[in-house]
Amino acid sequence: MFEGILQPTHLILILVIVLIVFGPGKLPEVGGSLGKSIREFKRGFSPDSDVEAKPAVTEPSSTPKASVCPTCGTENPEGNQFCGKCGAKLQ
């Protein structure tokens, strides 16, 4: 019924050996590391990998303007439509 290299019994045997070697506490960390490695490997073969992407340089902006809530007097970042403390509409 199941022919080939990786039969269900083979997979179970491999899983048991991996659990014995790494232990159940270390297994999630090993899986995460393996996933990251595979992702980086695939990214290395993508066509746009030849060009190094430069990180966007953002200049530190001056202190953001704060709008004051007319109801409670709390300062809120500019762009907020409502007060973070009392929920009143900012002007």
N, C-alpha and C positions, 0 to 999 in steps of 0.2 A: 504494500500500500504506500508507505513512505519510502521513497528511494532517493538517494543522493547523499551528499556529504553530511549535511546538518539535519539529522533526524531528531524528533522530539526527545528521545532518550539521550542523545548526544548533548543537546542544549541544556537539559536538566543536569547532566553530569558536569558540564562546563560551569554552570551557575553554582553548583555545590562547591566546586574547587575554588572559584572566585570568592565565595563567602568564607571559605576556610582560610584562604591566603590573606584577604584584606579585612575580614571581620565586618559585621553588620553596621558598626558605627562609622567606619571609614568609607563604606560603599557609595553614599551620596556624593562625597567629595571627589572620589575617583571618577564617578559618572559625569560630574560637572566639568572636571578637568578634561576628560575625553571629549565632551561636547564642544568645549572651547577650542581644543586642538583641531578638531574636524572643521569647525567654522573658519578658523584661521587658514587651514590648508585649502579649503574651497576658495576663500578670498584671495589667496595667492595665485590661483589659476584663473581668476576672472579677468576679462580683457582690460578693464580700467585699473588693474593693480600696478601697471607699469608706471603710472604717473602718481607720484606721492601727493596725497591730498594735504594741503597746508591747513592747519587749524585757523579758523577765523579769529583774527586779532581784534578784540573789542577794547576800545579805549575806555578807561574808567570815566563814567559820567559823573557830573556833579551831583550833589545830593538831590534825590528826586523830590519834586515839589509835593507837599502834603496838603490835602484839603481838610479843613476842620469841620466836624459835624456840628450843625447848628443846634441839635438837640442836646447832645451830651458833651460836646467840646473835644472829642477824641480826634487825634490826627490820623488820617487815612491816606494811603498812597494815592497819587494822582492816577486817574483812570478808574478808580472804584466808583460805582454808581450808588452804592449803599454803604452805610457805616458798618464796620466790622464788629462794633460793640453793641449798638442798639438797633441797627437795621434801618435807621432813618435814611431817606433819600438825600444824597449829597447834591449840592448845587454845582 
